[in-house]
Amino acid sequence: MNVTIHASTAKGAIKAQPSKSMAHRSIICALLSDGVCRIDNIALSEDILATIDCAGALGAKVEVLPESLIITGISGRCAHTEADFPCRESGSTMRFFMGIAMALGIRARFYGSETLLGRPFGIYEEICRKQQIRFERKADHILVDGRLQPACFEIPGNISSQFVSGFLFGLPLLTADSCIRLKPPVESRSYIDLTLQALSAFDVKADPDGNDLMIPGKQTYRHMDLTVEGDYSNAAFLDAFNLLGGKVSISGLDDDSRQGDRVYRKHFESLQKGCTTIDLSDCPDLGPILFTMAALLHGGDFIGTKRLQMKESDRGRVMCEELAKCGVKTVMEENRIRILPSEVKKPDEPLLSHNDHRIAMSLAVLLTKTGGTIREAQAVSKSYPDFFTDLGRLGIGLKMETNSEVLKGLHDGMDQ
């Protein structure tokens, strides 16, 4: 899908999307629970659909309602000896379910896109080797076969927190106590905190002690009902318009949330003031929108950017490529990216999403100032399927083209 955006100003009120991070975690806890759970405020993005499918692969019954799920859990036991997990393009889904599959001791085949299967899984590979669990990369899937034994697992703290969360979901099901020892420096701690929050809601204990996480075995996930909180990661794209002359109010965000991407507000303030250095180590998902805002404001200096290579695209590199089409000068180093103060112009050629949802949404924000076209814009369906519809509701002029169909998103003067 191609989306052409006209230079326009966003105004209006909108409700924040449900948190994808908390939706993943809530669905997983519900599927492992001992009864029926209702989860409200669910958006059926591609990533969440992947987690729903994988819950079904383990034997959970999932009923999909408008904005809600009814999940009948498996009481921490899988009736099957093997299962196929269709993870689509969701790294969270694959890494979370790998930890669970190892804890359940089933023969598990994990399918996904070529990009997903090419992502790093070294932490799991190393632990599987030590515990004599089979871990094989096949042409179209990854095979994990064997049962995880209770132990103290040492995990580098500067790798994806999704590995840690995968073990946090699985270890409470083992027959004895375990621990996770995070070797400093610990990055993305907020995502680990979100997993601990979800476990606690289902009455599962995982006690943090500095950089150690103590996980008792033989635990039961208790069934419960809950509502998923609003998502700060996606809210950043909407709130960005308020720095660009727009007036957008966003409801549904919890001011006491543990989401690490709440920090976008602080970083936006810094970028507004001028020359600043921002560390992305704990908030890599904010990288693309922060690069965009730096380009449109006063520039910015970003460190901790190496982690952006391990996402749906090499986000640092591709953002520099796309910004260059708009006249923005950048300097890219191994773990640092500088966005230089530049005169942002309308691109002479279409911008590319690189099949990355956060790249697509960041470029859309930029084009509301210059006008232009984004190719492969359907990438937003991974986390925010209604993104362009919502932009239309906020008064952004745009046109969506799917094959020969032209869908017009409306735009000026749309009722709020």
N, C-alpha and C positions, 0 to 999 in steps of 0.2 A: 504494500500500500504506500502511495505517495501522498504527502500532506503539504499543501501550499498554505503558508501563513502570511497574512497581510500585517503590515505595521499597524498596531492598534494597542489600546490600553485596557487592561483588565479591571473590571469593577463588579462588585457583588458579594454575596454571601454564599458559602459552600461548606459542606460537612466533610471533615477529613476522612480519607479512606481507612478502613480497618487495618490495624497493624498486621502486616504479613508475617513478621517475626513471631508475634504472639499467637497468630492463628495457627501457624505450623506447630508450635509447641502445645497449644491447647488440643489440637486434633490428635497429636501423638499420645498425650497423657490420657485422653478420653478413650482411645483405642486400646490402651493397656489396662484400662480400669475394670472394676468388678461389676459394672452395671450400665445403665442407660444415662447418657449425658446429653444435654442440649447446649450448643454453643451458638450464641447470637452475635450479630454484626460480623458476618462473613462476606467477603467479596471473592467471587470465583475467578481469580486470576489463574494463569497457566501454572504457576508454582504451587498454588493451593490445590488445584485440581490434581497435580502430581501427588501431593501428600495424601489426598483423599483416596486416590487409586491405590497407593501403597498400603494405606490402612486396610483397604478391602483385601489386598493380597495376603495380609496376615490373618484374615478371617473376621475382621470387624464388620458389622453391618452399619452402613452409612446412608441415612436418608437425607437428601438435599431438599431444603425448603427455601423460599425466597429469603435470602440474607441470614439463614440459619442452617445448622446441621443437627441431626439427631443421631448419635453414635452409640451403638451397643458394643461394649468393650469385650476383650478376650481374656480378662482376668490374668494378664501377664503370662499366658500360655498359648502357644500356637498349635492348632490341631494338625497342621501339615508338617511334614518333614522337609519340604522344600517349597520355595515360592519365587515368583518372578516379580520384580519391582520396576514398574514403568516410571522413571523419574523425569522424563521429558528433558527440560534444560535446568532443573532446579538442583543446584549444588547443596542447598540446605537439606532437601529431601533425601538425596542420596547419602550424604554423610551421616545424617541422623539415623536413617534406617539401617545403615551398615552396623552401627554400634548396637542397635536393637537386635538385628539378625544374629550377630555373634553371641549376644547374651542368651538368646533363645535356642541357639545351637542348631539352626536349620541350614540347609543348603540353599543359598540365596544367589539369584542372578539379577544384577542391577543393569537396567537398560537406560539409555539416554542419548542425547545428541552427541555428535562427534566432539563438539567443544567441551561438553560436560565430561565425557569419558577421558578426555585429554588433560583434565585438571589434576593437580597433585593429590595423591592419596598415600604419600609416604609414611605418615604416622600409623595408619591402619596396617600398611604392609609390614612395617617393622614389628608391630605388636603381634600380628598374625604369625610372623616368622618365629618370634620368641615362644609363642604358645602353640606352635605346630598346628595352626589353623591355615587351611588352604586359601590362598589369595592369588587369583590369576586374572590377568587382563586378556580378554578375548577380542576378536575383531569387532564385535557389536555389543559386548557387555563385559561386566566385571563379575567374576565368580568368587563368592566367599563361602567356605564350607568348614564348619567346626564350631565347637562351643568354647566361649570365653570362660576362663577360670578366675576366681577372685585373686586379686593381687594389688600391689601398689604400682600404678602406671605413671611413669615419668613422661611428661609431654612438654615440648618447648612452648613457652607462653607467647611466642611471636609468630605462631602459625595460625591458621584459621580456627576460630573458636568453635566451629561446627564439629570438629573432631571431639573436642571436650564435651560438647552438648550431647553428641551421639553416645558417648560413654555414660554421661549422667543419666540418660534415659534408660540405658541397659543395665548398668551395674546394680541398681536396687533389686533387680529380679534374680540375682545370683544367690547361691546357697550360703555365702558367708560375706563378711565385710570386705570392702575394697577402699582404696584411696586413689585420688588423682593428684600428682605432685607437679605443679606448673613451674617450669624453670624460667626465671626472669631473663629478659623483660617480658611482662605479661601485657599483651595488647588486646583490644576488643573485649575488655573485661565486662563491659556493659551487656554484651550478648550472653555471656555466661550467667550474669545476674538475672537476665530475663528467663533463662532456663531454670534457675533456682526458684524464681518466683512461680513459674508454672508448676514445678514439682511440688512446692509447698501448698499450692491451691488444691492439689489432689492428695494431700496428706502424705507425701513422700519426703523423707529427710535426706538432705545432703548438706553436711555442716562445713562451712568454710572456716579454715584456720590459717590465716595468712594466705600463702600461695598453695596450701593444701586443701583438698576437698575430701572429707570423710563420708563414705557412703555405706550405711549398714545394708546387709543383704536380707533376703527373705521379706521384702516389703510388698505392700499391696497398694496399688493405685485406687483410691476411693472415688467412686463416681460422683459427679457434681455438675451443676449448671453454671455457666458463666457467660459474660459478654466481653468480646474482644475490644480492647481500647483502640483509639485512633492512632494513625501512623505518622510519626514525625518525619520519617525519611521522605515520604511522598508529599507531606505538607510543605516541605522546604521549597518544592517547585512552585507551589501556589503562593506562598508567602514572599517569594522572590519578587513578585509583581509589585509589592508594596515599596520596594526599593527603586522601582522603575517608573514611578509616577502613577501607579495604580492604587486601587483601594479595595482590597479583598479581605473579608473577615472569614476566619476559619473556625468552625465549631467542632466539638468532639475530641479535643486533645486533653489528656490528663496532665495537669501541671505537676503532679507528683510521680509521673512515669519514670521507670528505670531505663527507658530507651536512650541509648547513648547518642542517637542522632538529634536529641533535643538541643545539642550544642550548636546546631546550625544557626540558632538565633544569635548566639554570642559571636559566631564567625561572621555573620552578615553585618553585625554592628562594626566589627573590626574592619571589614572591607569597605564599609561606608566612610570610615574615618580616614582611610588612606593606607600607606605603606604598612604591611603587616606580614608576620610569619605565622602560618597555620600548620599544625602537625596533624596529618591525616591517619596516623597509626591506629587510632581508636575509632575512626569514623570514615573508613574508605568509601562507603556508599555515597557520602556527601561530596566526594571529589569532583565529579562532573559538574554539578550545579555551582559549586564554589569556584571552579575555573571559569564558568560562564559569567558569574557575578563579578569576579575579578576583572575579566575582560571588559565588561560594561561599566565598571566603576573606575578604580584607580590602579589596577594591577594587583598582584599578590605574589607572595613567596611561600611555596608549599613544600614541606618535608614529610618524610614517611610515605612517599608515593610508590615505593616498590611494590606494596601490597595490591596496588591497582592492576598489576599485570595478571592477577589470578582470578579475575572476574569474567563476566560474559565476553568481554573483550579486554584488550590491553588498554584500559581506560585512559591512562595518562598519555600514551602515544597517540591514540585515535582522537582524543580531545585536542591535542596540539595540532594534528592534521586538519581537523575540521575548523578550528579557530583560525588557522592560517588562511583558509578560503575567505574569511571575513576580514582579512587584513590585520589580524592579531599576531603579534610577535611573541614567541615563547622560547624558553631555554630549558631543555630537558637533560637532567643528569641521572645517575643511577638511582638515587633515592630522593630526588628533589626536582621540582618543576617551578619555573618562574614565569608568570604571566606578566608581560611588560605592558606599561600604559600604552595604549594604541588607539587609533581612530577606527572604530568598528564600522565596516561598510557592508552593504548588501552583497552577498556572495554571487559571483558570476556563474556558478554551477551549483547543482543540487548538493546539499549536505547529506552525509550517510550516517545511519544509526549504527552500522556495524553489527546489526542484530542484537543490540544492547539497549534494554529499556531505559536505563538511566542516561545513556548518551542521547537517545531520542528525545526524552523529556527536557533535558538541559538545552539541547539545540532549539527546541520549540520555544523556550523562554527567550533565548537570544533573538530568534527571528521575529518575535513580536516588536522588536525595536527596528529591525532592518527590512523585514520581509524576505521571503525565500521559500525553498522547497526542501523537504526531508524525504529521502528514499528509505524504504524498509521501516517505515514508521510503525508498522504493526507490532514491532518489538515491545511496545508499551503494554501489550496484553499479558506479558510475563508477571507484572505486578500491579498495573493500574489500567485495566481494559477501557475504562470510561474517560481516560485522560483528555482526549481531544474533544469529546462531548462536553466535558466540564469546562474546557477552555471556551467553547462556543457559548456556554451559559454565562460565562464571565465577560462576554462581549468581544472576544478575540475573533477577528475575521479569518476564516480558514476554509479550505476546500479539500475534501478527502477523495482520492481516486483509487478505486480497487478494480484492477483489470480495466474493462471498458465502462464500468459503472462510475459515475461521478456523484458523490454524496456531498451535499452542501451543509456545512455546519453553521449556521446562522448568525446572526451574529450581532450586528449592531442593533441595539434596542431590545434584545431578547428579555422577556420577563424573568424576574428572579423568583 
